[in-house]
Amino acid sequence: MSILDIGPGVILSLVVGVFHTALYVLIRGAIGVRLPLVLAAAILGALAGEALGARIPDPVRMGDYPLLLASLLAWAGILVVAVTSTLGPSRPGPS
């Protein structure tokens, strides 16, 4: 066993987060400087979905990975970033 032991759930959560971020950018268009925040929120949401899927049965599983819950919570993370960026203060444009 090595010091850096990364399980397949972390890698699959990374893939699910990147996929749903790309899908969000495709639907929404260019999102500018919020892209790293959206990506981080989607990956963390997918990780949370994986942790929740270990306790709740998921109808769409890929091996032991709960794909449906990971996808839903990835979109929940994206939604949190989208809503907070909309409600937050906006930068004034060039005059």
Helices and strands as residue ranges (DSSP letters): H 8-28, G 32-34, H 35-53, E 61-62, E 65-66, H 67-87
